[in-house]
Amino acid sequence: MAKRIIQGTRVIVTGASSGIGRALATELATGDAKLLITARRQTLLDELATSLRAQGSIVELVAGDLTDPEVRESIIRHAIEQFGGIDILVNNAGVGALGRFMNADPTRLRRIMEINFFAPAELTRAALSVLRKGTNPMVVNVGSILGHRALPRMSEYCASKFALTGFSEALRGECVPMGIDLLLVSPGTTHSEFQQQMLERQGEIPWPMPQGVTAEVVAQRIVRAMRRGRPHIIPDLRGWLLHTANRAAPTLLDRWLTRYG
């Protein structure tokens, strides 16, 4: 995978209104990337764009729901019109839910899969023909450590992130002939608005919650991995430990997790 310079790179960041997406947009702007930021919340996007432009950054925005094909088409079209193309697509937008699967309405599963898997997959499909004409092009899929080891009471979220992990691993091979790199990011617990912005929350998280790392730290590690052309990173120690424990002793981990079912 190719090493790249961030300066002047044309980047789309989805889910940029808060959390990792907002921190990543800020970090990329610091590196003098040209940004197209997108999310559903227009006000927060406007605030971020104004802040970054005040620092001299080039920032465009498109507000809308990524599950809408017209919004996805608008994002790609706007990037072409304003920047002449795309070099990096960051699929970061996502949503979660907490609660037992049997108690949930079927719409919860469908909504999470639409946002966390179908939307980034289809946005990527729309972007690939443009990316292949870019400079050192790359797709960055922000998944989760729960896309490698699932936890009870988050079945729909875990399923969506497992799907994104599998999609990323398969697509990476297809991207090689087009000269496009693919970076999969699998964060663990991160300080962000994610838990407050859950689609549905039935009860409290029953397992011990680690302190986690800040969204800014995750963003810094993502940009470093982009520069180095890495294929996959787990940007925090606790996430790496969970991943390692699952590979070393999955049955033991299964037994421990049943107490939270």
C-alpha positions in Angstrom: 0.0 0.0 0.0 1.2 3.5 -0.9 2.5 6.2 1.4 0.8 9.5 0.9 1.0 13.2 1.7 -2.1 14.7 3.2 -1.4 18.3 2.0 -3.7 19.1 -0.9 -5.5 15.8 -0.7 -9.2 15.9 -1.6 -11.1 14.1 1.2 -14.7 13.2 1.9 -15.5 12.6 5.6 -19.0 11.3 6.5 -20.4 11.6 10.0 -18.3 14.7 10.4 -20.7 16.6 12.8 -19.4 14.9 16.0 -17.1 12.3 17.5 -14.4 10.6 15.5 -15.7 12.2 12.2 -15.4 15.8 13.6 -12.0 15.1 15.1 -10.8 13.5 11.9 -11.9 16.4 9.8 -10.1 18.8 12.1 -6.9 16.7 12.0 -7.0 16.5 8.2 -7.6 20.2 7.9 -4.5 20.7 10.1 -2.6 18.7 7.5 -4.0 21.1 4.7 -6.3 18.6 3.1 -9.3 19.9 1.0 -12.4 18.6 2.8 -15.9 17.8 1.9 -17.7 17.1 5.2 -21.1 15.5 5.5 -23.6 14.5 8.1 -27.3 14.9 8.9 -27.1 17.8 11.2 -26.7 21.0 9.2 -26.1 23.3 12.1 -23.2 21.3 13.5 -21.7 21.0 10.0 -22.0 24.8 9.5 -20.2 25.3 12.8 -17.4 23.0 12.0 -16.9 24.4 8.5 -16.9 28.0 9.8 -14.3 27.0 12.4 -12.0 25.3 9.9 -12.3 28.0 7.3 -11.3 30.6 9.9 -8.0 28.7 10.2 -7.5 28.9 6.4 -8.8 25.4 5.5 -10.7 24.6 2.3 -14.0 23.1 3.4 -17.2 22.2 1.5 -20.2 20.6 3.1 -23.3 18.5 2.1 -25.9 17.9 4.8 -28.2 14.9 4.4 -29.0 11.3 5.2 -26.5 8.9 3.6 -29.2 6.2 3.3 -30.8 8.4 0.6 -29.3 7.7 -2.9 -29.8 11.3 -4.0 -27.7 12.5 -1.0 -24.9 10.1 -1.9 -25.0 11.2 -5.5 -24.9 14.9 -4.4 -21.8 14.3 -2.2 -19.8 12.7 -5.1 -21.1 15.4 -7.6 -20.2 18.2 -5.2 -16.7 16.9 -4.7 -16.1 16.7 -8.4 -17.5 20.2 -9.0 -15.5 21.9 -6.2 -12.3 19.8 -6.1 -12.1 18.2 -9.6 -12.1 14.7 -8.0 -11.6 12.6 -4.9 -8.4 11.2 -3.4 -9.8 9.7 -0.1 -13.2 8.6 1.0 -13.7 8.2 4.7 -16.8 6.2 5.6 -17.3 7.1 9.3 -21.0 7.8 9.8 -22.7 5.2 12.1 -25.3 4.6 14.7 -25.8 2.0 17.5 -28.4 0.6 19.8 -28.5 -1.1 23.1 -31.0 -3.8 24.1 -31.8 -7.5 23.7 -32.5 -8.6 20.2 -35.8 -10.4 21.0 -37.3 -7.2 22.5 -36.5 -5.0 19.6 -38.7 -3.8 16.8 -37.5 -5.2 13.4 -37.1 -1.6 12.2 -34.1 -1.2 14.5 -32.1 -3.9 12.7 -33.0 -2.5 9.3 -32.1 1.1 10.2 -28.8 0.2 11.7 -27.8 -1.9 8.7 -28.9 0.8 6.3 -26.7 3.5 8.1 -23.7 1.4 9.1 -23.4 -1.0 6.1 -25.5 -0.3 3.1 -24.9 3.5 3.0 -21.1 3.3 3.2 -21.0 0.3 0.7 -23.1 2.2 -1.8 -21.2 5.5 -1.3 -18.0 3.6 -2.0 -19.5 2.0 -5.1 -20.4 5.5 -6.4 -17.0 6.9 -5.6 -14.7 4.1 -6.9 -14.7 5.3 -10.6 -13.7 8.8 -9.4 -11.2 7.6 -6.8 -9.3 5.5 -9.4 -8.4 8.8 -11.2 -7.2 10.4 -7.9 -3.8 10.8 -6.4 -2.8 7.9 -4.2 -6.5 7.1 -3.7 -7.8 5.4 -0.6 -11.0 4.2 1.0 -11.1 4.4 4.8 -13.8 2.4 6.5 -14.3 3.2 10.2 -15.7 0.0 11.7 -15.4 -1.1 15.3 -13.6 -3.7 17.4 -17.1 -5.1 17.7 -16.8 -6.0 14.1 -14.3 -8.6 15.2 -15.7 -9.7 18.6 -19.5 -9.2 19.3 -21.0 -8.4 22.6 -24.5 -9.3 23.9 -27.3 -6.6 23.8 -25.6 -4.9 20.8 -26.4 -7.6 18.2 -27.6 -5.3 15.4 -24.7 -3.0 15.8 -22.2 -5.8 15.9 -23.8 -7.4 12.8 -23.4 -4.2 10.9 -19.8 -3.8 11.8 -19.0 -7.4 11.0 -20.5 -6.8 7.6 -18.4 -3.7 7.1 -15.3 -5.6 8.2 -16.0 -8.4 5.7 -16.8 -6.0 2.9 -13.6 -4.1 3.6 -11.4 -7.2 3.5 -13.1 -8.4 0.2 -13.0 -5.0 -1.5 -9.4 -4.4 -0.7 -8.4 -7.1 -3.1 -10.7 -5.7 -5.8 -9.2 -2.2 -5.3 -5.6 -3.3 -5.9 -5.9 -3.4 -9.7 -7.4 0.1 -9.6 -4.5 1.4 -7.6 -6.8 2.2 -4.6 -5.8 1.4 -1.0 -8.3 0.4 1.7 -7.8 1.1 5.4 -10.1 -0.5 7.9 -10.2 1.2 11.3 -11.5 -0.8 14.3 -11.8 1.5 17.3 -12.7 0.4 20.8 -14.3 2.5 23.4 -13.9 6.2 22.4 -15.0 9.4 24.2 -17.7 10.8 21.9 -21.4 11.4 21.6 -22.0 7.9 20.2 -23.7 6.5 23.3 -25.9 9.6 23.7 -26.8 9.4 20.0 -27.9 5.7 20.0 -31.0 4.9 17.9 -32.5 3.1 20.9 -31.3 2.4 24.4 -33.0 -0.2 26.5 -31.4 -0.1 29.9 -27.7 0.7 30.7 -24.6 -1.0 29.5 -24.2 -4.0 31.8 -20.5 -4.7 31.4 -17.6 -2.6 32.9 -16.9 0.4 30.6 -13.3 1.2 30.1 -12.2 4.8 30.1 -11.3 4.6 26.4 -9.4 7.2 24.4 -10.4 10.5 23.0 -11.8 11.0 19.5 -8.8 13.3 18.8 -6.3 10.5 19.6 -8.2 8.1 17.3 -8.2 10.7 14.5 -4.5 11.3 14.9 -3.8 7.5 14.5 -6.1 7.2 11.5 -4.3 10.0 9.7 -0.9 8.5 10.6 -2.2 5.2 9.1 -3.4 7.0 6.0 0.0 8.5 5.5 1.8 5.2 6.0 -0.6 3.2 3.8 -1.7 0.8 6.5 -4.4 -1.8 5.7 -5.9 -2.1 9.2 -5.5 -0.5 12.6 -7.0 -0.9 16.1 -6.3 2.6 17.4 -6.5 1.8 21.2 -5.0 -0.7 23.6 -8.2 -2.1 25.1 -9.6 -2.8 21.7 -6.4 -4.6 20.7 -6.6 -6.6 23.9 -10.2 -7.7 23.2 -9.3 -8.7 19.7 -6.2 -10.6 20.9 -8.2 -12.4 23.7 -10.9 -13.4 21.2 -8.3 -14.9 18.9 -6.4 -16.7 21.7 -9.4 -18.0 23.8 -12.8 -17.4 22.1 -14.6 -20.0 24.1 -13.4 -18.6 27.4 -14.4 -15.1 26.3 -17.8 -16.5 25.3 -18.3 -17.9 28.8 -17.4 -14.6 30.5 -19.7 -12.6 28.3 -22.8 -14.8 29.0 -23.2 -13.1 32.3 -24.2 -10.0 30.4 -26.8 -11.7 28.1 
